[in-house]
Amino acid sequence: MADWWDADGKRHRKQFASSGAAREHEHRETALAHAERAIREMKLAGKKGGVKRSPARVADRGTIDPAKGKLGVMIPGMGAVATTFVAGVEAIRQGIAKPIGSLTQMGTVRLGKRTDGRSPKIKEFVPLAGLDDLVFTGWDIFEDNMYEAASNAGVLDQRLLDQLKPFLSTITPRPAVFDHNYVKKIDGPNVKKGKSKMDLAEQVRADMRDFKKTSGASRLITMWCGSTESYIEPTAAHQTIKSFEKALRENDENIAPSMIYAYASLMEGVPFANGAPNLTVDLPVMLELSRKNEAPICGKDFKTGQTLIKTVLAPMFKARLLGLSGWYSTNILGNRDGEVLDDPGSFKTKEESKLGVLDHILQPALYPELYGNIFHKVRINYYPPRGDNKEGWDNIDIFGWLGYPMQIKVDFLCRDSILAAPIVLDLVLLVDLAKRCSELKGLGIQEWLSFYFKSPMTAPGLYPEHDLFIQLMKLKNTLRHLKGEELITHLGLEYYD
Ligand SMILES: NC(=O)c1ccc[n+]([C@@H]2O[C@H](COP(=O)([O-])OP(=O)(O)OC[C@H]3O[C@@H](n4cnc5c(N)ncnc54)[C@H](O)[C@@H]3O)[C@@H](O)[C@H]2O)c1
């Protein structure tokens, strides 16, 4: 037993492991009481006019339609990421698991001043579709249903999958639009046949209409979780709707399968999010279609393992003006994605997406002495024994005061699809929100969703924002803006008036 004194000088007795623990308890209680008192006083002063109040809330920006009815999620590519996402949603619906890693499910958004104590959950602040309202379909070149595909992917525990089998085995893939030339390492039997690429696009559009009808969904969204396609650059065919449709009819080789899904989706007025580094919707024609048909687009390449770490560490170097001379990233993974990326064409697409990050964050043109001469290398090695459990190593050579060198080593033993699944869930819900917002649906690119991507899409001529915390602020400020709440700038001078 020991004595401790509270902020008002009152003595209390309590059991403590040591006298140090008693002192620590006393400090904590006193600090808490002081903080609470300060908040009470500020609120009181605010009421009396002593502290400037936040400006009156402005009216909602535009309108947001309610999330009424079912939301149909259509996924080209029912592999590791897609099955981990769908199985996860079902496990959460059944109360077996929690949506860890999902901003829309677990995240909050602060409103007003720090002293206001208003931090609702994001899903309660903006009208998002509920998990119970999600229905799913997909396309794949393999015929496995979602239970079989998830079992093959080997990400989730087989006992969990067996519990979810009655649900997962009802989702069977529709025949895919596929061209082996774009993904060299795989081939499968469940593929559509058509006279032309336009014909294939028509078939995908028919699938979408069929799904909407049979599932009873009131809204749809397409979420690309298919393999990474070979690297290509935009050509004349990708410039306008007219040139693209002509190219579709003429089977132009510059139109990759993912673009056919994207075209079909946007023609149906359905939003399209791209989880792979393929160009897909990052093309003038798709922007034109997206704006014309009010079907939001975003991408590309989910920001999960190594790049997630990169976009947290690099802003820290820049914030502290620490120089960078080299960053060597290598990783091993043994899932099908790893096998696909073993092909130089697909790897080049991924490499482009991963390499751009540092330049944009560190701005070598503004800081030539610190970042003008960086050696940046990214390697991905296919190593089957690891399956989906990737290991990523980073060796970072930095320099500080007077140019003295230092090193940082990161060894991230991550699970690729476990990191990607909550991103898919958030994107599905937030892109659907964008489609229901009068202010967002006609914008085309949803830059406020950059938070989720390695290579975020932006308006032509605008460099992307890669810093994770700027991206998060942008996302939350967009939600505040949509609801007519004051934006948070972190200036905070009003607390000291
Ligand atoms: N898991 C991550 O952390 C992560 C991060 C960023 C990006 N990605 C990207 O997400 C995508 C999916 O990753 P994954 O691990 O699930 O890969 P995966 O290989 O397990 O699944 C991809 C699936 O897409 C199918 N597919 C390929 N082309 C198709 C087409 N034209 N139409 C329909 N289906 C097609 C394949 O058959 C396969 O089943 C990949 O492009 C990957 O690069 C994943």
The ligand as a Tripos MOL2 file, in Angstrom:
@<TRIPOS>MOLECULE
LIG
   44    48     1     0     0
SMALL
NO_CHARGES

@<TRIPOS>ATOM
      1 N1         -0.8060   -8.1320  -52.7930 N.am      1 LIG1
      2 C1         -0.2490   -6.9730  -52.8260 C.2       1 LIG1
      3 O1          0.2870   -6.5290  -51.8410 O.2       1 LIG1
      4 C2         -0.3020   -6.1580  -54.0850 C.ar      1 LIG1
      5 C3          0.1960   -4.8670  -54.0150 C.ar      1 LIG1
      6 C4          0.1450   -4.0760  -55.1500 C.ar      1 LIG1
      7 C5         -0.3890   -4.5710  -56.3130 C.ar      1 LIG1
      8 N2         -0.8260   -5.8420  -56.3710 N.ar      1 LIG1
      9 C6         -1.3310   -6.3190  -57.6570 C.3       1 LIG1
     10 O2         -2.6150   -6.8690  -57.5030 O.3       1 LIG1
     11 C7         -2.7970   -7.8440  -58.5090 C.3       1 LIG1
     12 C8         -3.3170   -9.1060  -57.8630 C.3       1 LIG1
     13 O3         -2.3590   -9.6780  -57.0120 O.3       1 LIG1
     14 P1         -2.5380  -11.1590  -56.4860 P.3       1 LIG1
     15 O4         -1.4790  -11.4020  -55.4890 O.co2     1 LIG1
     16 O5         -3.9380  -11.4250  -56.1430 O.co2     1 LIG1
     17 O6         -2.1600  -11.9930  -57.8050 O.3       1 LIG1
     18 P2         -2.7180  -13.4350  -58.2420 P.3       1 LIG1
     19 O7         -1.7930  -13.9040  -59.2980 O.co2     1 LIG1
     20 O8         -2.9470  -14.3020  -57.0720 O.co2     1 LIG1
     21 O9         -4.1510  -13.0950  -58.8580 O.3       1 LIG1
     22 C9         -4.3230  -12.4850  -60.0790 C.3       1 LIG1
     23 C10        -5.4090  -13.2330  -60.8100 C.3       1 LIG1
     24 O10        -5.7090  -12.5200  -61.9950 O.3       1 LIG1
     25 C11        -6.0430  -13.4700  -62.9710 C.3       1 LIG1
     26 N3         -5.9630  -12.8010  -64.2640 N.ar      1 LIG1
     27 C12        -4.8820  -12.4210  -64.9660 C.ar      1 LIG1
     28 N4         -5.2560  -11.7790  -66.0890 N.ar      1 LIG1
     29 C13        -6.5980  -11.7420  -66.0820 C.ar      1 LIG1
     30 C14        -7.5610  -11.2010  -66.9530 C.ar      1 LIG1
     31 N5         -7.1920  -10.5800  -68.0680 N.pl3     1 LIG1
     32 N6         -8.8650  -11.3100  -66.6290 N.ar      1 LIG1
     33 C15        -9.2530  -11.9430  -65.5010 C.ar      1 LIG1
     34 N7         -8.3670  -12.4910  -64.6310 N.ar      1 LIG1
     35 C16        -7.0680  -12.3770  -64.9250 C.ar      1 LIG1
     36 C17        -5.0480  -14.5890  -62.7510 C.3       1 LIG1
     37 O11        -5.4920  -15.7820  -63.3090 O.3       1 LIG1
     38 C18        -5.0210  -14.6320  -61.2220 C.3       1 LIG1
     39 O12        -5.9570  -15.5590  -60.7010 O.3       1 LIG1
     40 C19        -1.4520   -8.0200  -59.2100 C.3       1 LIG1
     41 O13        -1.4190   -7.2650  -60.3850 O.3       1 LIG1
     42 C20        -0.4970   -7.4370  -58.2180 C.3       1 LIG1
     43 O14         0.6960   -6.9550  -58.8240 O.3       1 LIG1
     44 C21        -0.8110   -6.6590  -55.2730 C.ar      1 LIG1
@<TRIPOS>BOND
     1     1     2 1
     2     2     3 2
     3     2     4 1
     4     4     5 ar
     5     4    44 ar
     6     5     6 ar
     7     6     7 ar
     8     7     8 ar
     9     8     9 1
    10     8    44 ar
    11     9    10 1
    12     9    42 1
    13    10    11 1
    14    11    12 1
    15    11    40 1
    16    12    13 1
    17    13    14 1
    18    14    15 2
    19    14    16 1
    20    14    17 1
    21    17    18 1
    22    18    19 2
    23    18    20 1
    24    18    21 1
    25    21    22 1
    26    22    23 1
    27    23    24 1
    28    23    38 1
    29    24    25 1
    30    25    26 1
    31    25    36 1
    32    26    27 ar
    33    26    35 ar
    34    27    28 ar
    35    28    29 ar
    36    29    30 ar
    37    29    35 ar
    38    30    31 1
    39    30    32 ar
    40    32    33 ar
    41    33    34 ar
    42    34    35 ar
    43    36    37 1
    44    36    38 1
    45    38    39 1
    46    40    41 1
    47    40    42 1
    48    42    43 1
@<TRIPOS>SUBSTRUCTURE
     1 LIG1         1 GROUP 0 **** ****
